[in-house]
Amino acid sequence: MSVFKTLRKKTQKVDEKLSKRADYEVFKVNDLVDGDTFTGEIYLSEIYENEFTDDFTGETKKNYSANLYLSNDKNKETLKARVNFKSLKDNITVWQGSMAYDIIDSIEELNEPGTGGIHNIYNMSFKELQGHVNQMGNVTVMVKTHTGDFDYNTVRIVEMN
């Protein structure tokens, strides 16, 4: 029995690629600027649920995201980016301007030049995307800044090494 009344325990296997790089310096994608590049081994985690209290309304809300990691073993650095989704479901729909869109679109562009940026919505299996990304190995990404109500960054894969 736990000391904490609200504590819920869950066992989750930590990926070996991440655990062996736990001491790396971590950069977040929003710490970088438009046009910056980063090279490393790419990894896309599972989608996870995060429950939080909205600061303005006080309501409990949920969001769903996966983490994208690029680990540069030579420099002992990791670039981390959050990839947001609407649910835990395997079928994902992503819109132009989102992190997931830029990842999918840039992979399409690398594999068939001239096809990127034509559509503004992609629908596919998250497991298929995750499987493809996690087998890519070392890639170079370029930071893309989006402006609007607030500025945020995404990454586009520009080279498979």
Z-matrix of the N, CA and C atoms (Angstrom, degrees):
N
C 1 1.449
C 2 1.525 1 109.09
N 3 1.294 2 114.75 1 136.15
C 4 1.460 3 121.32 2 -176.84
C 5 1.526 4 111.74 3 -81.42
N 6 1.300 5 115.10 4 153.23
C 7 1.457 6 122.40 5 174.54
C 8 1.532 7 109.69 6 -68.81
N 9 1.339 8 116.25 7 -30.11
C 10 1.463 9 122.16 8 -176.44
C 11 1.521 10 111.19 9 -95.56
N 12 1.302 11 117.14 10 130.68
C 13 1.460 12 121.78 11 -177.73
C 14 1.524 13 112.83 12 -71.47
N 15 1.316 14 117.01 13 -32.26
C 16 1.467 15 119.82 14 -175.39
C 17 1.525 16 113.34 15 -98.64
N 18 1.320 17 118.32 16 0.53
C 19 1.460 18 121.75 17 -177.02
C 20 1.523 19 111.23 18 -69.68
N 21 1.328 20 116.51 19 127.34
C 22 1.464 21 123.24 20 174.60
C 23 1.521 22 107.07 21 -118.25
N 24 1.298 23 117.62 22 127.76
C 25 1.457 24 122.18 23 -176.76
C 26 1.520 25 110.30 24 -103.26
N 27 1.312 26 115.02 25 139.60
C 28 1.458 27 121.28 26 179.44
C 29 1.524 28 107.15 27 -140.75
N 30 1.306 29 117.91 28 134.28
C 31 1.455 30 121.85 29 177.77
C 32 1.521 31 108.44 30 -97.97
N 33 1.317 32 114.42 31 128.38
C 34 1.458 33 119.43 32 179.16
C 35 1.517 34 108.19 33 -137.22
N 36 1.310 35 116.86 34 131.27
C 37 1.451 36 121.67 35 -179.53
C 38 1.532 37 109.15 36 -69.97
N 39 1.320 38 116.20 37 129.57
C 40 1.460 39 121.09 38 177.54
C 41 1.520 40 107.67 39 -88.75
N 42 1.322 41 116.49 40 129.86
C 43 1.452 42 120.84 41 -178.52
C 44 1.525 43 110.38 42 -62.70
N 45 1.313 44 116.30 43 133.54
C 46 1.465 45 122.28 44 -177.93
C 47 1.526 46 111.63 45 -59.03
N 48 1.334 47 117.32 46 -36.56
C 49 1.464 48 120.35 47 179.56
C 50 1.527 49 111.04 48 -61.37
N 51 1.326 50 116.96 49 -35.95
C 52 1.465 51 120.63 50 -179.83
C 53 1.524 52 111.30 51 -78.72
N 54 1.321 53 117.06 52 -41.98
C 55 1.466 54 119.52 53 -175.86
C 56 1.525 55 111.85 54 -66.03
N 57 1.323 56 118.83 55 -34.94
C 58 1.472 57 119.88 56 179.58
C 59 1.522 58 111.93 57 -74.03
N 60 1.325 59 116.65 58 -10.09
C 61 1.466 60 121.24 59 179.84
C 62 1.531 61 112.02 60 -112.83
N 63 1.304 62 117.45 61 18.44
C 64 1.466 63 122.79 62 -175.41
C 65 1.525 64 113.05 63 -61.66
N 66 1.331 65 117.64 64 -25.58
C 67 1.463 66 120.13 65 -178.35
C 68 1.528 67 113.21 66 -92.09
N 69 1.329 68 117.68 67 3.85
C 70 1.469 69 120.75 68 179.34
C 71 1.523 70 110.57 69 -70.56
N 72 1.333 71 115.92 70 151.72
C 73 1.461 72 120.60 71 172.67
C 74 1.532 73 107.53 72 -72.04
N 75 1.332 74 116.71 73 130.74
C 76 1.462 75 121.46 74 -175.65
C 77 1.524 76 110.37 75 -107.58
N 78 1.330 77 115.09 76 128.77
C 79 1.461 78 122.54 77 174.33
C 80 1.518 79 107.59 78 -110.76
N 81 1.306 80 117.57 79 142.06
C 82 1.456 81 121.29 80 174.08
C 83 1.514 82 108.18 81 -98.14
N 84 1.319 83 115.96 82 147.97
C 85 1.461 84 120.45 83 -174.73
C 86 1.536 85 111.69 84 -58.62
N 87 1.327 86 117.84 85 -31.75
C 88 1.463 87 119.10 86 179.21
C 89 1.523 88 113.10 87 -77.57
N 90 1.352 89 117.88 88 -5.64
C 91 1.460 90 121.56 89 173.62
C 92 1.527 91 111.33 90 -79.84
N 93 1.332 92 116.42 91 -14.05
C 94 1.464 93 121.56 92 -177.01
C 95 1.534 94 109.85 93 -99.14
N 96 1.327 95 115.79 94 173.32
C 97 1.464 96 120.61 95 -178.55
C 98 1.523 97 110.32 96 -119.63
N 99 1.311 98 115.15 97 160.58
C 100 1.458 99 122.98 98 -179.09
C 101 1.531 100 110.72 99 -49.16
N 102 1.322 101 116.06 100 128.02
C 103 1.458 102 121.22 101 177.70
C 104 1.516 103 114.74 102 93.85
N 105 1.348 104 118.27 103 -15.01
C 106 1.465 105 119.97 104 176.08
C 107 1.522 106 109.27 105 -60.83
N 108 1.329 107 116.35 106 147.76
C 109 1.463 108 120.53 107 176.70
C 110 1.524 109 109.58 108 -120.72
N 111 1.322 110 114.98 109 155.75
C 112 1.462 111 122.11 110 178.30
C 113 1.518 112 106.92 111 -147.01
N 114 1.335 113 116.67 112 135.20
C 115 1.455 114 121.91 113 179.54
C 116 1.519 115 109.39 114 -117.46
N 117 1.327 116 115.75 115 134.92
C 118 1.454 117 120.18 116 177.57
C 119 1.514 118 111.66 117 -179.31
N 120 1.336 119 115.30 118 176.55
C 121 1.462 120 120.93 119 177.15
C 122 1.526 121 108.08 120 -76.20
N 123 1.321 122 116.06 121 128.04
C 124 1.461 123 121.83 122 -173.77
C 125 1.528 124 110.50 123 -92.77
N 126 1.341 125 114.96 124 143.46
C 127 1.460 126 121.75 125 178.87
C 128 1.522 127 108.76 126 -149.40
N 129 1.333 128 116.78 127 131.42
C 130 1.464 129 122.70 128 177.13
C 131 1.524 130 108.29 129 -114.93
N 132 1.343 131 116.37 130 121.21
C 133 1.467 132 121.65 131 -177.88
C 134 1.526 133 111.15 132 -75.53
N 135 1.325 134 114.55 133 177.01
C 136 1.468 135 121.13 134 170.86
C 137 1.526 136 108.85 135 -67.60
N 138 1.321 137 116.86 136 161.18
C 139 1.462 138 120.95 137 172.10
C 140 1.526 139 107.21 138 -77.81
N 141 1.306 140 116.24 139 134.98
C 142 1.459 141 120.39 140 177.71
C 143 1.527 142 110.27 141 -125.38
N 144 1.318 143 115.02 142 157.79
C 145 1.467 144 122.18 143 -179.65
C 146 1.520 145 108.97 144 -100.04
N 147 1.312 146 115.88 145 136.61
C 148 1.457 147 121.25 146 177.09
C 149 1.524 148 108.08 147 -126.13
N 150 1.327 149 115.81 148 122.67
C 151 1.465 150 120.56 149 178.98
C 152 1.527 151 108.01 150 -103.89
N 153 1.336 152 116.21 151 134.98
C 154 1.464 153 120.53 152 -177.46
C 155 1.517 154 110.16 153 -147.99
N 156 1.318 155 115.11 154 164.12
C 157 1.460 156 121.27 155 176.25
C 158 1.517 157 108.91 156 -98.30
N 159 1.321 158 116.31 157 124.36
C 160 1.463 159 121.51 158 178.74
C 161 1.527 160 109.27 159 -65.04
N 162 1.324 161 116.69 160 125.70
C 163 1.467 162 121.62 161 -177.27
C 164 1.522 163 113.00 162 -62.86
N 165 1.337 164 116.98 163 -29.34
C 166 1.466 165 120.29 164 -175.85
C 167 1.529 166 112.65 165 -89.00
N 168 1.342 167 116.61 166 -42.55
C 169 1.463 168 119.97 167 -175.08
C 170 1.523 169 113.45 168 -98.58
N 171 1.324 170 116.95 169 -20.64
C 172 1.452 171 120.77 170 -176.24
C 173 1.514 172 113.19 171 79.20
N 174 1.337 173 117.14 172 -0.75
C 175 1.467 174 122.02 173 179.99
C 176 1.528 175 110.67 174 -76.24
N 177 1.330 176 115.09 175 149.37
C 178 1.451 177 120.54 176 173.62
C 179 1.526 178 107.83 177 -82.28
N 180 1.318 179 115.92 178 128.37
C 181 1.467 180 121.84 179 -179.20
C 182 1.518 181 109.36 180 -128.10
N 183 1.310 182 114.71 181 163.06
C 184 1.455 183 121.35 182 177.33
C 185 1.524 184 109.05 183 -126.09
N 186 1.327 185 115.22 184 144.53
C 187 1.451 186 119.23 185 167.73
C 188 1.523 187 107.97 186 -133.35
N 189 1.295 188 115.43 187 163.03
C 190 1.453 189 122.20 188 -173.21
C 191 1.521 190 107.98 189 -129.86
N 192 1.314 191 116.44 190 129.27
C 193 1.452 192 119.09 191 179.80
C 194 1.516 193 110.72 192 -155.05
N 195 1.308 194 113.62 193 162.80
C 196 1.458 195 122.70 194 172.74
C 197 1.521 196 105.63 195 -121.75
N 198 1.301 197 116.79 196 162.21
C 199 1.461 198 120.42 197 176.23
C 200 1.520 199 109.41 198 -109.07
N 201 1.314 200 114.61 199 137.23
C 202 1.460 201 122.06 200 174.33
C 203 1.521 202 106.30 201 -105.92
N 204 1.320 203 116.33 202 127.80
C 205 1.459 204 121.76 203 179.62
C 206 1.517 205 109.25 204 -120.58
N 207 1.320 206 115.89 205 140.05
C 208 1.457 207 122.27 206 168.62
C 209 1.514 208 105.70 207 -125.08
N 210 1.324 209 117.22 208 115.99
C 211 1.458 210 121.25 209 -176.05
C 212 1.517 211 110.38 210 -111.08
N 213 1.336 212 115.19 211 122.98
C 214 1.458 213 122.66 212 177.44
C 215 1.521 214 107.10 213 -101.16
N 216 1.335 215 116.45 214 103.66
C 217 1.457 216 121.59 215 -175.79
C 218 1.527 217 112.23 216 -67.96
N 219 1.318 218 117.80 217 -33.15
C 220 1.472 219 121.39 218 -179.47
C 221 1.530 220 110.52 219 -63.71
N 222 1.332 221 117.10 220 -45.06
C 223 1.469 222 121.90 221 -177.72
C 224 1.528 223 113.10 222 -92.88
N 225 1.345 224 116.72 223 -4.61
C 226 1.473 225 122.45 224 -176.70
C 227 1.533 226 110.93 225 53.57
N 228 1.344 227 114.46 226 50.77
C 229 1.461 228 122.52 227 -179.87
C 230 1.521 229 109.57 228 -130.12
N 231 1.327 230 115.65 229 148.09
C 232 1.454 231 121.80 230 175.27
C 233 1.520 232 108.84 231 -130.60
N 234 1.321 233 116.25 232 132.99
C 235 1.462 234 122.30 233 171.40
C 236 1.521 235 106.32 234 -97.89
N 237 1.336 236 116.26 235 129.09
C 238 1.464 237 121.34 236 -178.08
C 239 1.523 238 109.01 237 -120.18
N 240 1.324 239 114.75 238 135.18
C 241 1.465 240 120.41 239 178.48
C 242 1.523 241 109.08 240 -136.92
N 243 1.312 242 116.21 241 141.59
C 244 1.468 243 121.40 242 176.80
C 245 1.527 244 108.45 243 -91.86
N 246 1.335 245 114.88 244 133.63
C 247 1.461 246 121.97 245 178.58
C 248 1.525 247 106.52 246 -114.76
N 249 1.322 248 117.38 247 110.32
C 250 1.469 249 122.23 248 -174.83
C 251 1.523 250 112.06 249 -87.58
N 252 1.345 251 114.49 250 144.52
C 253 1.456 252 122.30 251 177.62
C 254 1.523 253 108.76 252 -134.91
N 255 1.337 254 116.85 253 170.87
C 256 1.468 255 121.82 254 -178.13
C 257 1.527 256 113.08 255 -88.85
N 258 1.347 257 117.48 256 -19.94
C 259 1.462 258 120.54 257 -177.54
C 260 1.525 259 109.61 258 -161.99
N 261 1.321 260 115.40 259 -176.80
C 262 1.464 261 121.92 260 176.27
C 263 1.537 262 111.64 261 -88.21
N 264 1.306 263 117.65 262 -2.75
C 265 1.470 264 121.96 263 -176.76
C 266 1.520 265 111.48 264 -64.03
N 267 1.343 266 115.42 265 150.90
C 268 1.458 267 121.26 266 179.66
C 269 1.527 268 111.87 267 -68.78
N 270 1.315 269 117.73 268 -35.12
C 271 1.457 270 121.04 269 -179.33
C 272 1.533 271 108.86 270 -78.51
N 273 1.337 272 116.47 271 114.52
C 274 1.467 273 120.59 272 -177.99
C 275 1.522 274 110.53 273 -111.34
N 276 1.318 275 115.42 274 147.26
C 277 1.457 276 123.09 275 172.32
C 278 1.514 277 106.11 276 -123.82
N 279 1.326 278 116.02 277 124.74
C 280 1.463 279 120.02 278 -177.92
C 281 1.523 280 109.63 279 -126.57
N 282 1.321 281 114.61 280 145.64
C 283 1.455 282 122.16 281 -176.14
C 284 1.519 283 111.26 282 -107.98
N 285 1.321 284 114.54 283 152.54
C 286 1.456 285 120.92 284 175.76
C 287 1.526 286 108.97 285 -54.42
N 288 1.319 287 116.47 286 136.76
C 289 1.456 288 121.77 287 -178.65
C 290 1.508 289 113.30 288 99.80
N 291 1.338 290 117.33 289 -8.20
C 292 1.465 291 120.21 290 179.31
C 293 1.529 292 110.05 291 -96.56
N 294 1.317 293 116.01 292 161.14
C 295 1.462 294 121.67 293 178.01
C 296 1.530 295 109.97 294 -59.98
N 297 1.340 296 117.28 295 -46.64
C 298 1.466 297 120.54 296 -178.78
C 299 1.531 298 111.12 297 -61.12
N 300 1.332 299 116.04 298 -40.69
C 301 1.469 300 119.82 299 178.85
C 302 1.523 301 110.25 300 -60.43
N 303 1.329 302 117.21 301 -48.96
C 304 1.464 303 119.29 302 -177.02
C 305 1.521 304 112.17 303 -64.90
N 306 1.333 305 117.68 304 -32.03
C 307 1.464 306 119.94 305 175.99
C 308 1.528 307 110.18 306 -66.83
N 309 1.329 308 116.72 307 -52.23
C 310 1.466 309 121.17 308 -179.41
C 311 1.526 310 110.62 309 -61.27
N 312 1.326 311 116.66 310 -48.63
C 313 1.460 312 121.92 311 -176.91
C 314 1.529 313 111.73 312 -61.46
N 315 1.321 314 117.09 313 -40.46
C 316 1.464 315 119.14 314 -179.03
C 317 1.528 316 111.18 315 -70.89
N 318 1.333 317 118.32 316 -33.98
C 319 1.465 318 120.69 317 175.35
C 320 1.525 319 109.78 318 -65.23
N 321 1.333 320 116.38 319 -43.34
C 322 1.469 321 120.41 320 176.51
C 323 1.530 322 110.54 321 -59.15
N 324 1.323 323 116.69 322 -44.48
C 325 1.473 324 121.95 323 -179.21
C 326 1.528 325 111.55 324 -64.42
N 327 1.326 326 117.13 325 -40.01
C 328 1.466 327 120.13 326 177.93
C 329 1.517 328 111.97 327 -64.34
N 330 1.339 329 116.30 328 -38.95
C 331 1.459 330 120.38 329 -177.61
C 332 1.520 331 113.44 330 -80.74
N 333 1.320 332 116.82 331 -27.49
C 334 1.467 333 121.00 332 179.34
C 335 1.538 334 108.33 333 -146.19
N 336 1.349 335 115.84 334 86.06
C 337 1.473 336 120.13 335 -177.07
C 338 1.533 337 112.45 336 -51.83
N 339 1.316 338 114.56 337 138.10
C 340 1.464 339 120.77 338 179.76
C 341 1.521 340 113.84 339 96.46
N 342 1.337 341 117.25 340 -5.26
C 343 1.468 342 119.72 341 -177.40
C 344 1.523 343 112.93 342 -97.45
N 345 1.321 344 118.46 343 -12.99
C 346 1.457 345 121.56 344 -177.89
C 347 1.514 346 112.68 345 -75.53
N 348 1.322 347 115.68 346 150.53
C 349 1.457 348 120.92 347 174.15
C 350 1.508 349 115.87 348 74.12
N 351 1.321 350 118.07 349 8.45
C 352 1.463 351 121.16 350 -178.38
C 353 1.524 352 110.64 351 -84.18
N 354 1.319 353 116.49 352 -38.99
C 355 1.466 354 121.86 353 -177.32
C 356 1.519 355 110.08 354 -102.77
N 357 1.338 356 117.68 355 155.23
C 358 1.458 357 118.88 356 177.49
C 359 1.526 358 112.93 357 -111.15
N 360 1.331 359 117.68 358 3.11
C 361 1.460 360 122.12 359 175.73
C 362 1.531 361 108.21 360 -141.19
N 363 1.335 362 116.08 361 135.22
C 364 1.457 363 121.70 362 171.94
C 365 1.522 364 108.54 363 -122.09
N 366 1.330 365 116.13 364 141.45
C 367 1.450 366 122.80 365 176.78
C 368 1.521 367 106.57 366 -129.98
N 369 1.347 368 117.09 367 127.25
C 370 1.465 369 120.34 368 -179.17
C 371 1.520 370 110.56 369 -163.79
N 372 1.317 371 116.33 370 -179.98
C 373 1.457 372 123.59 371 176.22
C 374 1.532 373 109.27 372 -82.37
N 375 1.331 374 116.61 373 128.98
C 376 1.462 375 119.93 374 176.06
C 377 1.524 376 110.07 375 -62.80
N 378 1.333 377 117.40 376 -41.82
C 379 1.473 378 121.16 377 -178.95
C 380 1.531 379 110.69 378 -59.33
N 381 1.333 380 116.93 379 -38.37
C 382 1.460 381 119.84 380 177.69
C 383 1.526 382 110.23 381 -65.38
N 384 1.325 383 116.77 382 -45.17
C 385 1.463 384 120.91 383 178.12
C 386 1.524 385 110.41 384 -60.80
N 387 1.340 386 116.50 385 -49.01
C 388 1.460 387 121.33 386 -179.21
C 389 1.532 388 111.09 387 -59.29
N 390 1.317 389 117.14 388 -45.17
C 391 1.456 390 121.27 389 179.33
C 392 1.517 391 112.17 390 -61.44
N 393 1.326 392 116.58 391 -42.65
C 394 1.467 393 120.64 392 179.93
C 395 1.530 394 110.30 393 -65.94
N 396 1.320 395 116.65 394 -48.92
C 397 1.468 396 120.90 395 -178.56
C 398 1.524 397 110.50 396 -60.08
N 399 1.320 398 117.15 397 -44.72
C 400 1.465 399 120.47 398 -174.65
C 401 1.521 400 113.95 399 -72.02
N 402 1.303 401 118.36 400 -11.86
C 403 1.470 402 120.06 401 175.74
C 404 1.530 403 111.97 402 -100.57
N 405 1.333 404 117.65 403 -0.07
C 406 1.472 405 120.94 404 -176.50
C 407 1.530 406 113.53 405 -72.81
N 408 1.320 407 118.55 406 -25.24
C 409 1.467 408 120.40 407 -179.47
C 410 1.524 409 111.26 408 76.04
N 411 1.329 410 116.38 409 -135.35
C 412 1.460 411 120.86 410 -178.26
C 413 1.521 412 111.10 411 -81.67
N 414 1.319 413 114.30 412 131.76
C 415 1.463 414 121.73 413 178.28
C 416 1.530 415 109.02 414 -136.59
N 417 1.311 416 115.77 415 163.85
C 418 1.457 417 121.88 416 170.50
C 419 1.513 418 107.29 417 -114.53
N 420 1.340 419 115.64 418 130.79
C 421 1.457 420 120.62 419 176.81
C 422 1.523 421 109.16 420 -114.05
N 423 1.331 422 114.42 421 153.36
C 424 1.459 423 121.17 422 174.39
C 425 1.517 424 107.94 423 -118.61
N 426 1.318 425 116.01 424 135.40
C 427 1.453 426 121.65 425 179.60
C 428 1.524 427 109.37 426 -76.06
N 429 1.335 428 114.89 427 135.57
C 430 1.468 429 121.95 428 177.32
C 431 1.528 430 107.29 429 -122.65
N 432 1.332 431 116.37 430 121.45
C 433 1.459 432 121.24 431 179.47
C 434 1.526 433 109.61 432 -91.11
N 435 1.330 434 115.84 433 133.71
C 436 1.463 435 122.75 434 176.02
C 437 1.527 436 107.07 435 -111.02
N 438 1.318 437 116.45 436 137.50
C 439 1.463 438 120.36 437 178.97
C 440 1.516 439 109.64 438 -118.26
N 441 1.302 440 115.94 439 151.81
C 442 1.461 441 122.56 440 -179.19
C 443 1.510 442 107.57 441 177.07
N 444 1.341 443 117.34 442 -130.25
C 445 1.457 444 120.89 443 175.64
C 446 1.528 445 110.47 444 -61.17
N 447 1.333 446 115.96 445 -30.22
C 448 1.462 447 122.53 446 174.37
C 449 1.521 448 107.08 447 -150.67
N 450 1.315 449 116.72 448 157.87
C 451 1.461 450 121.54 449 179.25
C 452 1.527 451 109.60 450 -90.48
N 453 1.316 452 116.32 451 141.61
C 454 1.462 453 121.47 452 175.88
C 455 1.521 454 108.04 453 -151.11
N 456 1.320 455 116.03 454 160.46
C 457 1.456 456 121.86 455 -178.74
C 458 1.518 457 111.59 456 -113.34
N 459 1.316 458 114.26 457 148.44
C 460 1.455 459 122.48 458 168.07
C 461 1.525 460 106.55 459 -126.30
N 462 1.323 461 116.65 460 177.37
C 463 1.463 462 119.87 461 175.69
C 464 1.524 463 109.18 462 -125.71
N 465 1.320 464 114.03 463 147.75
C 466 1.455 465 122.30 464 173.24
C 467 1.517 466 107.69 465 -120.66
N 468 1.315 467 116.52 466 133.00
C 469 1.461 468 120.72 467 177.69
C 470 1.532 469 106.22 468 -77.91
N 471 1.337 470 115.64 469 120.55
C 472 1.452 471 119.54 470 -176.13
C 473 1.520 472 113.43 471 -109.43
N 474 1.351 473 116.10 472 -12.95
C 475 1.453 474 118.86 473 -179.38
C 476 1.519 475 109.91 474 -158.72
N 477 1.337 476 115.31 475 138.26
C 478 1.464 477 120.32 476 171.37
C 479 1.522 478 106.04 477 -103.74
N 480 1.330 479 116.70 478 120.96
C 481 1.471 480 120.48 479 -174.47
C 482 1.511 481 111.34 480 -90.21
